[in-house]
Amino acid sequence: MRRAIALAARGLGGTSPNPVVGCVILDPSGEVAGEGFHAYAGGPHAEVVALREAGERARGGTAYVTLEPCNHTGRTGPCSGALLEAGVARVVVAVSDPNPKAAGGAAVLRRHGVVVDEGVLAAEAEEVNAAWLTSVRARRPHVTWKFAATVDGRSAAEDGTSQWITSPEARADVHRLRAESDAVVAGIGTVLADDPRLTVRLTAGLTAGLTAGVPAPSRAAPVLRVVVDSGARTPAAARVLDGEAPTLVAVAEDAAVPAHLSPHAVRLPRVPGGIDLRALLAELHDRQVVSVLIEGGPTLAGAFLREGLVDRVVGYLAPALLGAGAAALGPAGVSTITEIHRLEFAEVTPVGPDLKLVLRPKSPVSSTPVPPHPASSHPVPPPPVSSTPGSPAPVPSESSGPQSPKES
Ligand SMILES: NC(=O)c1ccc[n+]([C@@H]2O[C@H](COP(=O)([O-])OP(=O)(O)OC[C@H]3O[C@@H](n4cnc5c(N)ncnc54)[C@H](OP(=O)(O)O)[C@@H]3O)[C@@H](O)[C@H]2O)c1
């Protein structure tokens, strides 16, 4: 199963809005006969790829699958049927499919005499599929907040200068994080201060030596850039509007939207502090955005934390001290120590001279689904209809939100 989970991870960034899934088939003697993973939405499912490789050796063998085999015909047939046809005797599943449309594969297999074991390495398999599981269970995208700082938590010097606190290796790793996300989100403060491009630039030079052995995510569509800008202040010359990737600018319902922002803008409710972030996530969910990377700045990151909308924190800490200057995180709803946001370390890895920290909230944050927001589907005319570079992602119709691979 651990190998199947590693295979599943190779689909990160490519399968959205589908889950990542890995599969390993053992022949009756316990030898590996086939391996596969779901690489892109609409492509063959992990089980099908692995069964193809295993051929006749699958008969009487065991399949290890990270997600319950689907029982649903979408763009591809049900995997439960493929496993039955191949004569697999036992299926070991890590995580049951929470999507009611696709679930039921385990029951069908059992009904046909296949031994099915569920829950094997479930926590590890949930981790690799955290984005998709969050989007199905909470009906909002999975949110990662990323920051870079000195070890004393500063993201800029006293005079505001901030480039570059962390190393080229850490910055390359950020591009990988972006490539694994469906959308990258920044506040208007960051756009005005830094004029970031927010595109994925996974060049060979940037990733050399850093990601050896792990293929770069292959994306079917560019990552959506999102600016949270209630006053519609994003300048026409801003790099986020350079057309290299689609861009969405979330503005308040009452904002006066200049012509250059009109094709990118979506109107969302205003709340104290800016845009209603739950409405923003609902809007992104409707656009089949499964995972979001918050790239700053401190004000916006603090607001997401205050709302309980951060599922994962990724920090890059440089071995440096500033003593004064902007903090990596702004006010996050903590006025007394009992309100502290407690996290757990999931990973601590050296990246070049820096440290990469991956943390998760101590208690899950996404148990309550984001309510559908009445104002969340009111784009500023002309509405975004094309996914060509420079335009926002299309708004899918009825079938919005993430899919099971079964629907792909
Ligand atoms: N170290 C890092 O990892 C990192 C990363 C990114 C940026 N930065 C630094 O951060 C600085 C900019 O940060 P910042 O805090 O000034 O700006 P920011 O967090 O990028 O943007 C904040 C602005 O977003 C808008 N906004 C809309 N809805 C909001 C909501 N619900 N909650 C909060 N904000 C909302 C508000 O402006 P409106 O009211 O006009 O909408 C708000 O002033 C730059 O100097 C940049 O270099 C550091």
The ligand as a Tripos MOL2 file, in Angstrom:
@<TRIPOS>MOLECULE
LIG
   48    52     1     0     0
SMALL
NO_CHARGES

@<TRIPOS>ATOM
      1 N1          7.0550   36.2720    3.3740 N.am      1 LIG1
      2 C1          6.1420   35.8620    2.5650 C.2       1 LIG1
      3 O1          5.9810   34.6630    2.3860 O.2       1 LIG1
      4 C2          5.2820   36.8600    1.8510 C.ar      1 LIG1
      5 C3          4.3700   36.4320    0.9090 C.ar      1 LIG1
      6 C4          3.5860   37.3590    0.2760 C.ar      1 LIG1
      7 C5          3.7110   38.6900    0.5830 C.ar      1 LIG1
      8 N2          4.6270   39.1060    1.4850 N.ar      1 LIG1
      9 C6          4.7520   40.5240    1.8060 C.3       1 LIG1
     10 O2          3.5340   40.9780    2.3260 O.3       1 LIG1
     11 C7          3.4070   42.3610    2.0690 C.3       1 LIG1
     12 C8          1.9900   42.6750    1.6960 C.3       1 LIG1
     13 O3          1.1410   42.1570    2.6960 O.3       1 LIG1
     14 P1         -0.1550   42.8690    3.1780 P.3       1 LIG1
     15 O4         -0.5300   42.2310    4.4590 O.co2     1 LIG1
     16 O5          0.0650   44.3390    3.1320 O.co2     1 LIG1
     17 O6         -1.1600   42.5720    2.0080 O.3       1 LIG1
     18 P2         -1.9540   41.2530    1.5570 P.3       1 LIG1
     19 O7         -2.1990   40.3520    2.6950 O.co2     1 LIG1
     20 O8         -1.3100   40.7350    0.3330 O.co2     1 LIG1
     21 O9         -3.3040   41.9420    1.1170 O.3       1 LIG1
     22 C9         -4.1440   42.4640    2.1020 C.3       1 LIG1
     23 C10        -5.2760   43.1640    1.4380 C.3       1 LIG1
     24 O10        -6.1360   42.1990    0.8350 O.3       1 LIG1
     25 C11        -7.4180   42.7600    0.7520 C.3       1 LIG1
     26 N3         -8.4130   41.8480    1.2790 N.ar      1 LIG1
     27 C12        -9.5990   41.5940    0.6650 C.ar      1 LIG1
     28 N4        -10.3310   40.7670    1.3960 N.ar      1 LIG1
     29 C13        -9.6330   40.5030    2.5120 C.ar      1 LIG1
     30 C14        -9.9320   39.7430    3.6560 C.ar      1 LIG1
     31 N5        -11.0760   39.0530    3.8150 N.pl3     1 LIG1
     32 N6         -9.0060   39.6960    4.6230 N.ar      1 LIG1
     33 C15        -7.8460   40.3360    4.5000 C.ar      1 LIG1
     34 N7         -7.5030   41.0890    3.4290 N.ar      1 LIG1
     35 C16        -8.4130   41.1760    2.4430 C.ar      1 LIG1
     36 C17        -7.4360   44.0020    1.6080 C.3       1 LIG1
     37 O11        -7.3440   45.1210    0.7440 O.3       1 LIG1
     38 P3         -8.6980   45.7520    0.1730 P.3       1 LIG1
     39 O12        -9.5030   46.1710    1.3690 O.co2     1 LIG1
     40 O13        -8.2800   46.8390   -0.7110 O.co2     1 LIG1
     41 O14        -9.3980   44.6430   -0.5450 O.co2     1 LIG1
     42 C18        -6.1540   43.8930    2.4030 C.3       1 LIG1
     43 O15        -5.6110   45.1190    2.7490 O.3       1 LIG1
     44 C19         4.3850   42.6730    0.9760 C.3       1 LIG1
     45 O16         5.3730   43.5310    1.5150 O.3       1 LIG1
     46 C20         4.9620   41.3690    0.5930 C.3       1 LIG1
     47 O17         6.3290   41.4690    0.2850 O.3       1 LIG1
     48 C21         5.3940   38.2120    2.1290 C.ar      1 LIG1
@<TRIPOS>BOND
     1     1     2 1
     2     2     3 2
     3     2     4 1
     4     4     5 ar
     5     4    48 ar
     6     5     6 ar
     7     6     7 ar
     8     7     8 ar
     9     8     9 1
    10     8    48 ar
    11     9    10 1
    12     9    46 1
    13    10    11 1
    14    11    12 1
    15    11    44 1
    16    12    13 1
    17    13    14 1
    18    14    15 2
    19    14    16 1
    20    14    17 1
    21    17    18 1
    22    18    19 2
    23    18    20 1
    24    18    21 1
    25    21    22 1
    26    22    23 1
    27    23    24 1
    28    23    42 1
    29    24    25 1
    30    25    26 1
    31    25    36 1
    32    26    27 ar
    33    26    35 ar
    34    27    28 ar
    35    28    29 ar
    36    29    30 ar
    37    29    35 ar
    38    30    31 1
    39    30    32 ar
    40    32    33 ar
    41    33    34 ar
    42    34    35 ar
    43    36    37 1
    44    36    42 1
    45    37    38 1
    46    38    39 2
    47    38    40 1
    48    38    41 1
    49    42    43 1
    50    44    45 1
    51    44    46 1
    52    46    47 1
@<TRIPOS>SUBSTRUCTURE
     1 LIG1         1 GROUP 0 **** ****
